[in-house]
Amino acid sequence: MYVSTWPGLSPWHLFPSEAAGPFLFPLNASSQRTFFAARYGIYQLFRALRFQKDEVVLVPDYHHGNEVRAIRAAGVKICFYPIRRNLEPDIDQLERLSNLNNARALYVIHYLGWPQPMEELLSLCRRRGMLLIEDCALSLLSESNGKPLGKFGDYSIYCLYKTLPVPNGGLLVQNHNVLPELDRLELQPCGSASLTSRSLELTLEWLRSRYNNLGKALVAFKRAFGKVSAQFGIRRLPMGNSGFDLAHANIGASALSHWLLGHFDYQKIRQQRRFNYQYLAGRLADKATLLRTDLEGGICPLFFPILVPDKHAAARALWQRGIGAVEFWNEGDSEVNPEVFPDSHFLRAHVLELPIHPDVTPPQMDYMADQILRLKLHF
Ligand SMILES: Cc1ncc(COP(=O)(O)O)c(C=O)c1O
């Protein structure tokens, strides 16, 4: 069996579907720009905000790393604040840090679809006169009390390709103050090699989830072809990697990604992710340790996070059995010292994500749960 990490691109997605639903926020936001990847949208936003040398943004200690690199590349000073084991910040501590640093902006990450306490954070930002920037890279289509994530703050950023089967795309939304500099940006196309390669990978993922042996053989063939084409100097922009390359900061999302966005049924995607989360929770809840046990209405979970004693060993064992588990963030910024930030280090050591995108079927979820329990990978 093969359970892909990301939703695959099915040939049916290429045909405009009658079931395609209306655009939901942020796709219908009035002020939006799409970049090749989210990190370049973050970089351009911070550049356009023109931070002074001594102005600070508060950033969570539990982060991917690409968002931190993007903020630093824009020349902005960061002060890290701690995230607790329930994935939320301590508001009093945030307030103290904001006072101490006279912070100009608060950067919040909504982890895996679960919302941060937005009323409290908004009220803190109002009291302190801080800008609120919501990182929804992992939370497209998620809501809190009926309001879409990314609509609370001044600016928000999304990764389209994490929730949807599109080859690339980071979306930046400006909710209140539209920065003319962002509107004026001239973005370049990403190039056909990058686009074809990633689209083919997504199609092969879709195929392999259904016909593992055929899909596996075609993936091996594609990899070999990729190596040969690289020797002939054909370059592809990496997608989903760690790093920040200033040379890519002015590259836009592909026309194919934009075109595909008109073909999805967004309500159904959210329903399927919620159904899969609840199904897997039903299989694992009393046996393994789940990171979150709540799933309020409107949450669109990106993955199913569990806590495991040895994350690397568990991920390796699952990959050997065809399960595309993700190690939820191995490395943070070097400034985040484990003694000062113990909870994010705990999360980095123990959180493993299981795929629950709409392609994942109940037999595949039974298979994942069985493997975890049989191999005793859980706490
Ligand atoms: C929370 C968060 N923010 C921002 C990013 C940057 O996204 P991208 O890889 O599209 O640049 C990531 C990447 O995974 C992320 O996890």
PDBQT file of the ligand as one rigid body, heavy atoms in Angstrom, charges set to zero:
ROOT
HETATM    1  C1  LIG A 401       4.479  27.936   8.868  1.00  0.00    +0.000 C 
HETATM    2  C2  LIG A 401       5.149  28.125   7.535  1.00  0.00    +0.000 A 
HETATM    3  N1  LIG A 401       5.268  29.373   7.047  1.00  0.00    +0.000 NA
HETATM    4  C3  LIG A 401       5.850  29.609   5.868  1.00  0.00    +0.000 A 
HETATM    5  C4  LIG A 401       6.345  28.585   5.095  1.00  0.00    +0.000 A 
HETATM    6  C5  LIG A 401       6.992  28.877   3.776  1.00  0.00    +0.000 C 
HETATM    7  O1  LIG A 401       6.339  28.217   2.750  1.00  0.00    +0.000 OA
HETATM    8  P1  LIG A 401       7.020  27.956   1.337  1.00  0.00    +0.000 P 
HETATM    9  O2  LIG A 401       7.761  26.679   1.453  1.00  0.00    +0.000 OA
HETATM   10  O3  LIG A 401       5.848  27.866   0.397  1.00  0.00    +0.000 OA
HETATM   11  O4  LIG A 401       7.883  29.080   1.024  1.00  0.00    +0.000 OA
HETATM   12  C6  LIG A 401       6.260  27.277   5.547  1.00  0.00    +0.000 A 
HETATM   13  C7  LIG A 401       6.803  26.183   4.754  1.00  0.00    +0.000 C 
HETATM   14  O5  LIG A 401       6.573  25.050   4.891  1.00  0.00    +0.000 OA
HETATM   15  C8  LIG A 401       5.624  27.020   6.791  1.00  0.00    +0.000 A 
HETATM   16  O6  LIG A 401       5.498  25.789   7.279  1.00  0.00    +0.000 OA
ENDROOT
TORSDOF 0
